[in-house]
């Protein structure tokens, strides 16, 4: 398999799709540096094969900084967590923004309730092999469990893959549905999993919200100082 990551030739792409399918189905071990060359174009099948190897901290950390889809990024992070990479733990600490929000309550004003919005996003497209090609399977990573989904690597959010056979001269739908989750939430969840910590406690340490009932400026400052001190102590204990 020639390490050419970005080919525009549809026939060559079809052949590489077929080779990846054969490697995955036969449980063949492929050297990690060779797989890295294919991540820009064949990231999903390359990561499936990479997950079957061990001790690839340097490569996984490099891939983590690259242009990955959400499912690919999650898979890479799950593999680093699985391998207990200390550099991965340090990277999460470095990237996670520590926040503390103070919700000041005026006792003379009725409280208002509100809520955020969430949901999913959908990326749609089609896949078709070169005309005349025999049926070939292609692979897609996803962070959603479901029918025909095979577990790839566990983590705070598990990653699965689906194998889809494209029939000869047939076009199939090709899309991805992913949950919209803040990257800061992802980082915090990995740190929680690393330390086997309580999720609620970790959330407060890194993203605290403290309600303060307003009485006067002096009591407000005392409450802020107390809450910040508790957060700093929690951070020191966590790290």
N, C-alpha and C positions, 0 to 999 in steps of 0.2 A: 504494500500500500504506500504509494508515494505521498510524502507529507506536503501536499499543496492545499492550503486551507481555503483559498478563495478562487475557485474556478467558476467561470460563467458558462462553460460548455455544458448544456443540459444532458448530453450523453455521458460525459464524464461524471457529472453529478449523480446520474442514475446508477452508474457502476459503483461509485463510492457508497451510495445508499445500500446497494446490495451487499457490498463487502461488510459494512457495519452490521447489517442484519445477520450475516453469517457468523461474524465474530461474537455478537451478543447471544445468538441462539446456541452456539457451540461452547459458550462459556470460556472463550479463549482469553488468555492474559496478554495484553498489549502493553509495551513499555510506555510509561507515563509521558516522557518527553515527546514521543511520537503523537500521542493523543492530544497534547497541548496545541500542536500545529493545526488541529482540526476544529478547535473550539469556536473560532469566529463564524464558521459556516455550518458545522455539524456539532454544535455544542451539546445538544441533548443526548445523542448516542455516544458521543465521546465521554460525557460525564457518567453515563451508565457503566461503561467499561472502566473508567477511572475509579468508580466506587468499589470495584472488586479488588483494587490494589490497596496497599498500606504504605505508611511512611512517605507521604508525598506533601509534607507541610509546605516546603518552599514553592512548589508548583501551585498548590491550592491557594496560598496567600497571594500569589501573583494573579491567578485567575480572578480572585475576589475583587481585585482593583480594576478589572477590565469591564468591557461593555457586555454585560450579561442580562438575560431576561430575569424576571423576578424568580421564576422556578429554578433557573440555573444558579442564581445567587444564593437562594435558599439551600440548594443541594450542596454547593461548595461549603457554605457555613456549617451545615449539618455534618459534613465529612470532617471538617476541622474540629468540631465539637466531639465527634465520635473518637477521633484520634487524640483528644485531650491536648491540643496544641496550646502551649503557654503563650506563644506569639499571637495567636488568635484571641485569647483572653485579653491581652494587652491592647490589641487593635480595637476591640470592642470598647474597652475603657476609654481609649483615646478619642474615639469617634462619638461616644455618647455624650450628649449635652445634659449637664446637671441643671435642673430647674427647680424653682420653688415659687409657687404662686400663693399670694395671700388674698383671701377672699374677705374683705372688710364688710361687716354687717352693721348697718345702722339700725338700732333697735326701734327707731321711730318710723321706719319704712318697711312695708310688707315685702316679704321675700318673693321673688319671681322665679318660676321654674322654666327651664329650657332644656334643649338637647341638641346633640350633634347629629350629623348625617353620616351614613356609611353606605356600603353596598359593594357591588362588584363591577368590574370592567370587562368588556368583551373585545377580543381582537379577532377579526374574521379574515378569511382568505381561502385560497384553494391550493391543492397540490395535484400535479399530474406529471407522470413520468414521460420520457421521450416516446414518441409514437413507435409502436411495435415492440416495446419492452415487455418482457414477461411480468407477471405480478410480483411486486417487491414491497416489503414491509418498511415503513418509516416509523420513527420514534418521536415521542413528545413527552417532555416532563410537565408535571402539574403538581400543585400543592392541594388539590382536591381529590379526595377518595371517591370511588364510584365504580361502576361496572367496567370490567376489563382493565382496571388500574392495578399495577403491580408495585408493591412497596419498594422504593429504591433505598432510602436512608431515613431513619427516624431522627426527630429533632423537636424543638418547641412547636414547629409546624412540619409535619411529615411531608416528604416528597415522593411522588409516585411517577411511574411512566406508563404510557399506553403504546402498544404496537398496533399499527393500522396497515393493512395490506391494500395497496393501490392496484386495482385490476388493470389489465392491458387496455390502453386507449380510453381510460376512464378518469374523469376529474372528480375529486372528492373535496368536501368542505374541510377547511383547516382553520381552527380558531382556538383561542385560549381564554378561559374564564378564570380570573384571579380575584382574590379578596383585596380590597384597598386597605392596607395596613401601613401605618407610619413607620419609616425606617428606624426611628428612635425606639419605637416599641419592639421592633425586631432585635435591635442590639440589646435592649434591656432583658428580653426573654432569653437570649443566649447567655448572658451573664447569670441570670437566675438558674438556668439549667446547669451551667458550669459549677456553680457553688452549691447546687442542690438546695437552694434557698426558698423561702416562702415568697410566692409571687407578689402578694400584697405588701410585704415588707420591702421588697426590692423596688417596687413601684414608688413607695413613699421615699425611699432613700434617693432615688434618681429623679423623680418627677413629683415632688411633694406639693400638696395643696393644703393650706392651713386656714381654716376660718377663724376670723378674729372679730369678736363683738366689740364695737367701738364704744369706749367710755371717755377716754381723754388721750392726749398725745403721749404722755408718760407710760401709761399702761400698754398702749399700742407698741411703742418701741421695746418694752420689756418682753412682750409676747413674741415679737419678731426675732429678737436676740435669742430667746429660749428655743424657738423652733429651728432657727439656723444652726444653733449649737447642737441640737439633737440630730439634725441632718448630717452635719460634719462628723459627729461621732459614729453615726451609722455607716457613713462612707468609709471611714477608717477601719471599722470592724469588718466590713464586707471585703475590702481589698486585702 
